[in-house]
């Protein structure tokens, strides 16, 4: 018997809500203790902030972890501390949040877009070398959706050309590549604690590193140019106040206690959902087994083939799937280089040559992902049960049968 889709008045396949953020009275109590103490700020980068930094460094297996106001600033501080100069080029993927590329412009450098791997939607390591010039100074691989990039290949290229590697791990809290935590593999790794992230305090960011000089410079830049051992009114570098508060730090410390178990559950659910969806004609999960040992599934992504769904666009499909109760999204509607920022070169900086022309950039795999293929299921849904994963697959099957009929 034909089932009516929820979008057209039929019953939902998935009835439950997937709450986020997850918290309890322990989290509330920690924050209340800070409120009652009256010590909310972080003028000395100490207290609960320093405690959380130590905990996060231990979690990632790095020597240092440095908090800041958000993931975008984390990336910018890491890039500047790596010693880039105006006009230098930085390789980035075009399938990522705007900040990965816009922080390059803020540093008076030139983003160079390299296409993504069709298997993973991460920066395609096989295409990086062709984009390297004498002005290239850094690579920012994005562990998109929590899937590890091909770090061995990227690090080999970085060594060959003396490039810095800054991992954008803003989706990858707790994820691993060959047993090492993402963010701990390159020169620096950057995280976001924004509202949707797998570890959150509403806003906030972090940089981890094992490099002493890199840490000292970033620490100075996030604390208005002060240096360790210097006086309060003694400023050595052109930094700003990028410190987080004690309130954020204590909440993050409390949330960190859940992260390992939550990451394990996301990883297991993602693996199971891959098995279920790979049986549906026209649905292809992104590849696994390319070095990732833990996938954090900040986003679960699969490829949609409209030819197996009676020609319905992925936008229409995503609307139908969301109506069935699956927390999903059509993903980025266009590559980063198609944004007005790049097409109009609204850069407000002096170092990008006039010859740079993003109107001519073409990354076919990214464009296919944006316009035709990629559908996202959000991270809070990946904390559901195995039965929930079955329902997600059932919702897709229901849509396919309905529109084919």
C-alpha positions as CSV (number, residue, x, y, z in Angstrom):
1,X,0.0,0.0,0.0
2,X,1.3,3.4,-0.9
3,X,2.4,5.6,2.0
4,X,1.7,9.3,2.0
5,X,4.9,11.3,2.6
6,X,4.9,13.5,5.7
7,X,5.5,16.5,3.6
8,X,2.0,16.0,2.1
9,X,0.2,15.1,5.3
10,X,1.2,11.6,6.0
11,X,2.7,10.3,9.3
12,X,6.3,11.0,10.1
13,X,8.8,8.1,10.0
14,X,10.8,9.5,12.9
15,X,8.7,10.9,15.8
16,X,11.3,11.7,18.4
17,X,13.4,14.9,18.9
18,X,17.1,14.8,19.2
19,X,18.0,17.3,21.9
20,X,21.1,19.4,21.7
21,X,23.0,20.5,23.8
22,X,22.9,17.7,26.3
23,X,23.3,18.9,29.9
24,X,22.3,18.0,33.4
25,X,22.4,19.5,36.9
26,X,26.1,19.0,37.1
27,X,26.7,21.4,34.3
28,X,24.2,23.9,35.8
29,X,26.0,23.6,39.2
30,X,29.4,24.2,37.7
31,X,28.3,27.4,36.1
32,X,26.4,28.5,39.2
33,X,29.5,28.1,41.3
34,X,31.4,30.5,39.0
35,X,28.5,32.9,39.0
36,X,28.4,32.9,42.8
37,X,32.1,33.3,43.0
38,X,31.9,36.7,41.2
39,X,35.1,35.7,39.3
40,X,33.6,35.6,35.8
41,X,36.4,37.0,33.6
42,X,39.8,35.8,32.6
43,X,42.3,38.6,32.8
44,X,45.3,36.3,33.6
45,X,44.3,33.3,31.4
46,X,44.2,31.2,34.6
47,X,41.7,29.6,36.9
48,X,39.1,27.3,35.2
49,X,40.4,28.4,31.8
50,X,43.9,27.1,32.5
51,X,42.4,23.9,34.0
52,X,40.3,23.2,30.9
53,X,43.2,23.9,28.6
54,X,45.3,21.3,30.4
55,X,42.4,18.8,30.2
56,X,41.9,19.4,26.5
57,X,45.7,19.1,25.8
58,X,45.7,15.8,27.6
59,X,42.6,14.7,25.7
60,X,44.3,15.5,22.3
61,X,47.7,14.3,23.4
62,X,49.4,17.6,22.8
63,X,51.8,19.7,24.8
64,X,49.7,22.9,24.7
65,X,46.1,23.9,24.3
66,X,45.1,27.5,24.1
67,X,41.5,28.8,24.3
68,X,40.1,31.8,22.4
69,X,36.8,33.3,21.5
70,X,35.8,31.0,18.6
71,X,37.1,28.6,15.9
72,X,37.6,31.3,13.3
73,X,39.9,33.3,15.6
74,X,41.7,30.0,16.5
75,X,42.5,29.5,12.8
76,X,43.6,33.1,12.3
77,X,45.9,33.1,15.4
78,X,47.5,29.9,14.2
79,X,48.0,31.2,10.7
80,X,49.6,34.5,11.8
81,X,51.7,32.8,14.4
82,X,53.1,30.5,11.7
83,X,54.8,33.5,10.2
84,X,52.8,34.2,7.0
85,X,53.4,37.6,5.4
86,X,51.2,39.8,3.2
87,X,50.6,38.2,-0.2
88,X,51.5,34.7,0.8
89,X,49.3,31.9,-0.5
90,X,47.4,29.4,1.7
91,X,45.8,26.2,0.3
92,X,42.3,25.6,1.4
93,X,39.3,23.4,0.3
94,X,36.2,25.1,-1.2
95,X,33.8,22.8,0.6
96,X,33.9,24.2,4.1
97,X,32.6,27.0,6.3
98,X,33.6,30.5,5.2
99,X,36.0,31.1,8.0
100,X,38.6,28.6,6.7
101,X,39.2,30.9,3.8
102,X,38.2,34.3,5.2
103,X,40.8,34.1,8.0
104,X,43.4,33.9,5.2
105,X,42.2,37.2,3.8
106,X,42.1,38.7,7.2
107,X,45.8,37.8,7.5
108,X,46.4,39.6,4.2
109,X,47.1,36.4,2.4
110,X,45.6,34.7,-0.7
111,X,43.3,31.7,-0.4
112,X,44.1,29.1,-3.1
113,X,41.2,26.6,-3.6
114,X,42.0,23.0,-4.2
115,X,39.2,20.6,-5.0
116,X,37.9,17.8,-2.7
117,X,38.2,14.1,-2.8
118,X,35.0,12.6,-4.2
119,X,35.3,9.7,-1.7
120,X,35.4,11.8,1.5
121,X,34.7,15.5,0.5
122,X,38.0,16.4,2.2
123,X,40.9,18.3,0.5
124,X,42.2,16.0,-2.3
125,X,45.8,15.4,-1.4
126,X,46.6,14.3,-4.9
127,X,45.7,17.7,-6.3
128,X,47.6,19.9,-3.7
129,X,51.1,19.8,-5.3
130,X,49.9,21.3,-8.6
131,X,48.6,24.3,-6.6
132,X,51.9,25.0,-4.8
133,X,53.9,28.0,-5.9
134,X,56.9,29.9,-4.5
135,X,54.4,32.0,-2.5
136,X,52.7,29.1,-0.8
137,X,53.3,29.0,2.9
138,X,50.6,26.9,4.5
139,X,47.9,24.2,4.0
140,X,44.7,24.2,6.0
141,X,43.2,20.7,5.6
142,X,39.6,20.6,7.0
143,X,38.6,17.3,8.6
144,X,35.1,17.9,7.2
145,X,32.2,16.4,9.1
146,X,34.6,14.7,11.4
147,X,36.3,12.5,8.7
148,X,40.1,12.6,8.8
149,X,42.0,14.1,5.9
150,X,44.8,12.1,4.2
151,X,47.3,13.5,6.7
152,X,50.3,11.3,5.7
153,X,50.2,12.6,2.2
154,X,49.7,16.2,3.3
155,X,52.5,16.1,5.7
156,X,54.9,14.7,3.1
157,X,54.1,17.6,0.8
158,X,54.5,20.0,3.6
159,X,57.9,18.7,4.4
160,X,58.9,18.7,0.7
161,X,58.0,22.3,0.2
162,X,58.6,23.6,3.8
163,X,54.9,24.4,4.4
164,X,53.0,24.8,7.6
165,X,50.0,22.6,8.2
166,X,47.1,24.0,10.3
167,X,44.4,21.4,10.9
168,X,40.8,22.7,10.8
169,X,39.4,20.3,13.3
170,X,36.3,22.3,14.1
171,X,34.1,19.3,13.2
172,X,36.5,16.7,14.6
173,X,36.5,16.7,18.4
174,X,37.6,13.3,19.5
175,X,38.1,11.9,16.0
176,X,41.3,10.1,15.1
177,X,43.7,9.4,12.2
178,X,45.7,6.2,12.6
179,X,45.2,6.3,16.4
180,X,46.1,10.0,16.8
181,X,43.6,12.7,17.7
182,X,42.8,15.0,14.9
183,X,44.3,18.5,15.6
184,X,47.5,16.9,17.1
185,X,49.1,15.9,13.8
186,X,50.0,19.1,12.0
187,X,51.8,22.2,13.3
188,X,48.6,23.3,15.0
189,X,45.0,22.1,15.2
190,X,42.0,24.4,15.6
191,X,38.6,23.6,17.2
192,X,35.3,25.4,17.6
193,X,32.9,25.3,20.6
194,X,30.0,27.1,18.8
195,X,26.5,26.0,19.6
196,X,26.2,23.2,17.0
197,X,29.6,21.6,17.7
198,X,30.2,18.2,19.3
199,X,31.7,20.0,22.3
200,X,30.1,23.3,23.0
201,X,29.7,26.2,25.4
202,X,27.7,28.3,22.9
203,X,30.8,29.9,21.6
204,X,34.6,29.5,22.0
205,X,37.6,28.1,20.3
206,X,40.9,26.3,20.9
207,X,44.3,25.8,19.3
208,X,46.4,22.8,20.2
209,X,50.1,22.4,19.3
210,X,53.4,20.8,20.3
211,X,55.5,23.7,19.1
212,X,56.8,25.9,21.9
213,X,57.4,29.0,19.7
214,X,54.1,28.7,18.0
215,X,52.3,28.5,21.4
216,X,54.1,31.5,22.8
217,X,53.2,33.6,19.9
218,X,49.5,32.5,19.8
219,X,49.2,33.0,23.5
220,X,50.5,36.5,23.2
221,X,48.2,37.3,20.3
222,X,45.1,36.2,22.1
223,X,46.1,38.2,25.2
224,X,46.6,41.7,23.7
225,X,50.3,41.1,22.9
226,X,51.4,40.4,26.4
227,X,54.1,37.7,27.0
228,X,54.6,35.3,29.8
229,X,56.6,36.9,32.6
230,X,55.9,40.4,31.3
231,X,54.1,43.2,33.1
232,X,50.4,43.8,32.7
233,X,51.0,47.0,30.7
234,X,53.7,45.6,28.5
235,X,52.7,44.6,25.0
236,X,55.1,43.0,22.5
237,X,52.8,41.9,19.6
238,X,49.9,43.2,17.7
239,X,47.3,41.0,19.5
240,X,43.9,41.6,20.9
241,X,41.6,40.3,23.7
242,X,40.5,36.9,22.4
243,X,40.1,35.3,25.8
244,X,37.2,33.2,26.9
245,X,35.5,33.5,30.3
246,X,35.6,31.3,33.3
247,X,32.0,30.5,32.7
248,X,32.7,29.0,29.3
249,X,35.7,27.1,30.6
250,X,33.9,25.4,33.4
251,X,31.0,24.4,31.2
252,X,33.4,23.0,28.6
253,X,35.3,21.1,31.3
254,X,32.0,19.5,32.4
255,X,31.0,18.7,28.8
256,X,34.4,17.2,28.0
257,X,33.6,14.4,30.4
258,X,30.9,13.2,28.0
259,X,32.8,13.6,24.7
260,X,34.6,10.3,24.5
261,X,31.4,8.3,25.0
262,X,29.4,10.5,22.7
263,X,32.1,10.2,20.0
264,X,32.1,6.5,20.3
265,X,28.4,6.4,19.8
266,X,28.5,8.7,16.8
267,X,31.2,6.5,15.3
268,X,29.3,3.3,15.8
269,X,26.0,4.8,14.6
270,X,27.7,6.2,11.5
271,X,29.3,2.8,10.7
272,X,25.9,1.1,11.1
273,X,24.1,3.7,9.0
274,X,26.6,3.2,6.2
275,X,25.6,-0.4,6.1
276,X,21.9,0.4,6.0
277,X,22.1,3.2,3.4
278,X,24.5,1.4,1.1
279,X,21.7,-1.1,0.3
280,X,19.5,1.7,-1.1
281,X,19.8,2.3,-4.8
282,X,20.8,5.9,-5.4
283,X,22.3,6.5,-1.9
284,X,26.0,6.3,-1.4
285,X,27.6,6.9,2.0
286,X,31.0,8.7,1.9
287,X,34.0,6.3,2.1
288,X,35.6,5.0,5.2
289,X,38.8,3.0,5.8
290,X,41.1,5.7,4.5
291,X,43.1,6.2,7.7
292,X,40.4,7.4,10.1
293,X,40.2,5.2,13.2
294,X,37.5,7.3,14.9
295,X,35.0,9.4,12.9
296,X,33.2,12.0,15.0
297,X,30.3,12.5,12.6
298,X,29.6,16.1,13.3
299,X,27.7,15.6,10.0
300,X,26.7,12.4,8.4
301,X,27.0,12.9,4.7
302,X,25.7,10.7,1.9
303,X,25.5,11.2,-1.9
304,X,22.1,11.4,-3.5
305,X,21.5,10.3,-7.1
306,X,18.3,11.9,-8.4
307,X,18.1,9.5,-11.3
308,X,17.0,6.8,-8.8
309,X,14.4,9.1,-7.3
310,X,12.4,10.0,-10.4
311,X,14.5,13.1,-11.1
312,X,13.6,15.0,-7.9
313,X,16.4,17.5,-7.0
314,X,18.4,17.0,-3.8
315,X,16.7,20.2,-2.4
316,X,13.3,18.5,-2.8
317,X,14.6,15.3,-1.4
318,X,16.1,17.0,1.6
319,X,12.8,18.7,2.3
320,X,10.9,15.4,2.1
321,X,13.5,13.7,4.4
322,X,13.3,16.5,7.0
323,X,9.5,16.3,6.9
324,X,9.8,12.6,7.8
325,X,11.5,13.7,11.0
326,X,15.2,13.1,10.1
327,X,17.3,16.1,11.2
328,X,18.9,16.8,7.8
329,X,20.0,19.6,5.5
330,X,20.8,19.9,1.8
331,X,24.3,21.1,2.8
332,X,26.2,24.0,1.3
333,X,24.4,25.3,-1.8
334,X,27.5,26.5,-3.6
335,X,31.3,26.3,-3.3
336,X,33.1,29.0,-1.2
337,X,34.7,30.6,-4.3
338,X,31.1,31.4,-5.6
339,X,30.4,33.6,-2.5
340,X,30.2,37.4,-3.3
341,X,33.2,37.9,-1.1
342,X,35.4,36.1,-3.6
343,X,33.5,36.9,-6.8
344,X,33.5,40.7,-6.1
345,X,36.9,40.6,-4.2
346,X,35.5,42.5,-1.2
347,X,38.7,41.9,0.7
348,X,39.4,45.2,2.4
349,X,43.1,44.4,2.5
350,X,46.0,45.5,0.4
351,X,48.1,42.4,-0.4
352,X,46.0,40.3,-2.7
353,X,47.3,40.9,-6.3
354,X,44.9,42.2,-8.9
355,X,45.6,39.2,-11.0
356,X,43.8,36.9,-8.5
357,X,40.5,36.1,-10.2
358,X,38.1,33.7,-8.4
359,X,35.5,34.0,-11.2
360,X,37.6,31.5,-13.1
361,X,38.0,29.0,-10.3
362,X,36.4,25.6,-11.0
363,X,36.3,22.6,-8.7
364,X,34.1,20.0,-10.3
365,X,33.8,17.6,-7.4
366,X,32.8,20.4,-5.0
367,X,30.3,21.8,-7.5
368,X,28.8,18.3,-7.8
369,X,28.6,18.0,-4.1
370,X,26.9,21.4,-3.7
371,X,24.5,21.3,-6.6
372,X,23.6,17.6,-7.0
373,X,24.8,15.1,-4.4
374,X,25.5,15.9,-0.8
375,X,22.8,15.5,1.9
376,X,23.7,16.0,5.6
377,X,22.3,14.4,8.7
378,X,23.2,16.5,11.8
379,X,25.4,15.4,14.7
380,X,22.7,15.4,17.4
381,X,20.8,12.7,15.4
382,X,23.9,10.6,15.4
383,X,23.6,10.2,19.2
384,X,20.4,8.3,18.7
385,X,20.0,4.5,18.9
386,X,20.5,1.8,16.4
387,X,16.7,1.7,15.9
388,X,16.9,5.4,15.0
389,X,19.4,4.6,12.3
390,X,17.0,2.0,10.9
391,X,14.3,4.6,10.9
392,X,16.5,7.1,9.0
393,X,17.0,4.4,6.3
394,X,13.3,3.6,6.3
395,X,12.4,7.2,5.7
396,X,14.6,7.3,2.6
397,X,13.1,4.0,1.3
398,X,9.6,5.4,2.0
399,X,10.4,8.5,-0.1
400,X,11.9,6.5,-2.9
401,X,8.9,4.2,-3.2
402,X,6.4,7.0,-2.9
403,X,7.9,9.2,-5.7
404,X,8.6,6.2,-8.0
405,X,4.9,5.2,-7.6
